[in-house]
Amino acid sequence: MNDTRHQRHVLVLPDRDAAEEVAEALTDRFGVAEEPQVVRDALAGEDDAEDAQWLVVVEDPEAAYDAARLDALAAEYEGWREAE
């Protein structure tokens, strides 16, 4: 049986520094137990590191994290949130 509450939030950030700061803020502000994954996401067809986005992946097995607060956190760093 699938647990329909489990969510994965992906925060899309413009650079690595912002992604690392957001990952740290998630632990401080949201009490995220499992360390968020920071992943480089090269845009399709782009080889230049300047054209990469950085993703912070947050597992949310209990659907406990407020989407609006995650949106606001990402926006502080010129990013946005996508739910998976």
C-alpha positions in Angstrom: 0.0 0.0 0.0 1.4 3.4 -1.0 1.6 6.2 1.6 0.1 9.1 -0.3 1.3 11.6 2.3 5.0 11.1 1.4 6.3 14.1 -0.5 9.6 15.2 -2.0 10.2 18.9 -2.3 12.8 20.2 -4.7 14.0 23.7 -4.1 15.7 25.1 -7.3 18.4 27.6 -6.6 20.6 29.7 -8.9 24.0 28.6 -7.5 25.8 26.3 -5.2 26.3 28.8 -2.4 22.6 29.5 -2.3 21.8 25.8 -2.3 24.1 25.0 0.6 22.7 27.9 2.6 19.2 26.7 2.0 20.1 23.1 3.0 21.5 24.5 6.3 18.4 26.7 6.8 16.2 23.7 6.3 17.9 22.0 9.3 17.8 25.2 11.4 14.3 26.4 10.6 12.3 23.3 9.8 14.2 20.7 11.9 14.7 18.5 8.9 16.0 15.2 10.3 17.6 13.8 7.2 20.2 16.0 5.6 18.8 17.5 2.4 20.5 16.5 -0.8 22.3 19.2 -2.8 22.5 18.3 -6.5 23.9 20.2 -9.5 21.4 20.2 -12.4 22.9 21.2 -15.7 20.4 22.6 -18.1 19.7 20.5 -21.2 22.4 21.1 -23.8 24.5 23.4 -21.6 28.1 22.5 -20.8 29.0 25.8 -19.0 28.9 25.5 -15.2 27.4 29.0 -15.2 24.3 27.6 -16.8 23.6 25.1 -14.0 20.9 25.2 -11.4 21.3 23.7 -8.0 18.6 21.6 -6.4 18.0 20.9 -2.7 15.9 17.8 -2.4 13.9 17.4 0.8 12.2 14.1 1.7 9.0 14.8 3.6 7.6 11.3 4.5 5.0 12.7 6.8 4.0 15.7 4.6 4.9 17.8 7.6 6.7 20.7 5.9 4.6 23.8 5.1 4.8 24.4 1.4 4.3 28.1 1.7 7.3 28.3 4.1 9.4 26.3 1.8 8.4 28.6 -1.1 9.4 31.6 1.0 12.7 30.1 1.9 13.6 29.4 -1.7 12.4 32.9 -2.8 14.8 34.4 -0.2 17.7 32.9 -2.3 16.1 33.8 -5.7 14.8 30.2 -6.2 11.5 28.3 -6.2 10.0 25.1 -4.9 8.7 22.2 -7.0 6.8 19.3 -5.4 7.3 15.8 -6.7 
